[in-house]
Amino acid sequence: MIVDLGPAAILAAVDGVGITQFLSYQAAPDLDGMLQTILNAFEPESTPVSLLHVERRSTSGKIRAFVEFITETLRKNAHLQGMDATAKRTSR
């Protein structure tokens, strides 16, 4: 099966169609019982997430609000914090 969307690949794996590869935060809700990771030895290094924008004195309130919102949201996402946060989450 070939799909273009992450959620479709995750649903197929949950339904038992086969295995798939996606980013950990995409399947985080399903990794708590419905799916399990395999081939962990071949997992690539984590990649940092960056938000770039031009800082101007006249930056609109909408842009500032978005930057603040997305920064806070990304910092709170344990699946984007690297191995330490993931290890803490799975070692309960």
C-alpha positions as CSV (number, residue, x, y, z in Angstrom):
1,M,0.0,0.0,0.0
2,I,1.3,3.5,-0.9
3,V,-0.1,6.5,0.9
4,D,0.8,10.2,0.8
5,L,-0.5,11.2,4.2
6,G,0.9,10.3,7.6
7,P,-2.5,9.7,9.2
8,A,-3.4,7.3,6.4
9,A,-0.2,5.3,7.0
10,I,-0.9,5.2,10.8
11,L,-4.4,4.0,10.3
12,A,-3.2,1.3,8.0
13,A,-0.7,0.1,10.5
14,V,-3.3,0.2,13.3
15,D,-5.6,-1.9,11.1
16,G,-2.8,-4.5,10.7
17,V,-2.1,-3.8,7.0
18,G,1.6,-3.7,7.6
19,I,4.4,-1.6,8.9
20,T,5.1,2.1,8.2
21,Q,7.6,4.8,9.0
22,F,6.7,8.2,10.3
23,L,7.8,10.8,12.9
24,S,7.2,9.8,16.5
25,Y,5.0,12.8,17.3
26,Q,2.7,11.9,14.4
27,A,1.8,8.5,16.0
28,A,2.3,9.4,19.7
29,P,-1.4,8.8,20.6
30,D,-1.3,5.3,19.0
31,L,2.1,4.3,20.5
32,D,0.4,3.9,23.9
33,G,-1.0,0.5,23.2
34,M,-2.2,0.2,19.6
35,L,1.2,0.3,17.8
36,Q,4.7,-0.7,18.9
37,T,8.1,0.5,17.6
38,I,10.3,-2.0,15.7
39,L,13.8,-1.8,14.3
40,N,14.8,0.7,17.0
41,A,18.5,0.1,16.2
42,F,17.9,1.7,12.8
43,E,16.1,4.8,14.1
44,P,17.7,8.0,12.8
45,E,19.0,10.7,15.1
46,S,16.4,13.3,16.1
47,T,16.3,16.5,14.1
48,P,15.7,19.8,15.8
49,V,12.6,21.8,14.9
50,S,13.2,25.5,14.1
51,L,10.9,28.4,13.6
52,L,12.4,31.2,11.6
53,H,10.9,34.6,11.0
54,V,12.1,38.2,10.4
55,E,12.0,40.2,13.6
56,R,10.8,43.7,12.7
57,R,9.8,46.6,14.9
58,S,6.5,46.7,13.0
59,T,5.7,43.0,13.2
60,S,2.0,42.4,13.4
61,G,0.3,41.2,16.5
62,K,-0.9,38.1,14.6
63,I,2.7,37.1,13.8
64,R,3.9,37.7,17.4
65,A,0.9,35.7,18.7
66,F,1.6,32.8,16.3
67,V,5.3,32.7,17.1
68,E,4.6,32.7,20.9
69,F,1.9,30.0,20.5
70,I,3.9,27.7,18.3
71,T,7.0,28.1,20.4
72,E,5.1,27.2,23.6
73,T,3.4,24.3,21.8
74,L,6.6,22.8,20.5
75,R,8.4,23.1,23.8
76,K,5.6,21.3,25.6
77,N,5.6,18.3,23.1
78,A,7.6,15.6,24.8
79,H,8.0,13.8,21.4
80,L,10.0,16.7,20.1
81,Q,12.3,16.9,23.1
82,G,14.7,14.2,22.1
83,M,15.7,10.9,23.7
84,D,15.7,12.0,27.3
85,A,12.0,13.0,27.3
86,T,11.0,9.9,25.3
87,A,12.9,7.7,27.7
88,K,11.2,9.3,30.7
89,R,7.8,8.9,29.1
90,T,8.3,5.2,28.2
91,S,10.0,4.2,31.5
92,R,6.9,4.6,33.7
